[in-house]
Amino acid sequence: MASADLRQELDCSICLSIYTDPVTLRCGHNFCQICIDRVLDTQEGWSEAYTCPECRATFRRRPVLQRNITLCNIVGSFLSTRPDQEETGIFCTYCIHSTVPAAKSCLLCEASLCDNHLRVHSKSAEHVLCDPTTALGNRKCSVHKKVLEYYCAEDAACICVSCRLDGEHQGHHVEMLDEASEKKKEKLRNVLQKLTTRIMETDKRVQSLQERRREEQGKAAGVTETVTALFRDIRRQLEDLEKRVLSEISRQERRISLSISDLFQQLEIKKDELSGKMRHIEELCNMSDPVTVLQEPDTGDLCDTEDTERHDNQVRGAGDLDVGLISGTLHTLALIPS
């Protein structure tokens, strides 16, 4: 009885089952965390305050749930000492004063029995015993309310003796449930074996793909390093080529500028000479003595065409920017390895 009393103390008042992750409200009552969270969620929708489902204590704000470590440890210890009971959660139907784990369930009686009640239970064939279960109704025929004993292979259905002899399965190929179950288990084992083989094959393919990925990643890293080095070399060659082309342009520009400067100096000298002659002629034109004017040597044709052509030839001879040479230098880009 002490064990039964302890078991009742470990029941959540909301789900009526043993605590799962027990938490405590400020009022001191304990609940499963998921149970009290659901209750508080419901209250949040229609109530201005939160209340404890046990004592109706009110809270203006949603209470903070404190995990009850001591109660959690007690539940763990209790479950560890009674694994069979808590694993199935099925108790003896006839132990009304305490919760005793069931050892078997009787399909005919639709009841579960502990070891003590099982010893006095009927041993007749119609009382079919099975592992503890709550789905006793599923083990009986829905038409004749008799225990399912046979399996109809044609309709893939579990049937009772009346279904076989007088019902819609009369004349069908039927087997005992255990026999049919073993055959199906054999098929399932074959399927399981095939699935196991396929899983192993899949694992091999996965390993192969992983190796292939590592290989490709290694190749990609190698190609990346090669390409990086190639473009680094290309950039270096481009920089060298740029320096050579700009240097050539500067050299040609200096040479042409020097030639033009020489011609410019010559023209300045020529201009000074022409200006002196112009002043002398103006003086002659302003003289009133005809004898002096006529005795002055003839100045000749100052607008000599040959002199102009010679000057033009000198300007052309100063040279032009050698674009062809520059283009040829730029074409060395084609020599960069690809």
Buried (B, 14 or more C-beta within 10 A) or exposed (E): EEEEEEBEEBBBBBBEEBBBBBBBBEBEBBBBBEBBBBBBEEBEEEEEEBBBBBEEBEBEEEBEBEEBEEBBEBBEEBBEEEEEBBEBEBBBBBBEEBBBBBBBBBBBBEBBBBEEBBEEBEEEEEEBBEEBBEEBEEBBBEEBEBBBBBBBEEEEBBBBBBBBEEBEBEEBEBBEBEEBEEEEEEEEEEEEEEEEEEEEEEEEEEEEEEEEEEEEEEEEEEEEEEEEEEEEEBEEBEEEBEEBBEEBBEEBEEBBEEBBEEBEEEEEEEEEEEEEEEEEEEEEEEEEEEEEEEEEEEEEEEEEEEEEEEBEEBEEEBEEEBEEEBEEBEEEEEEEEE
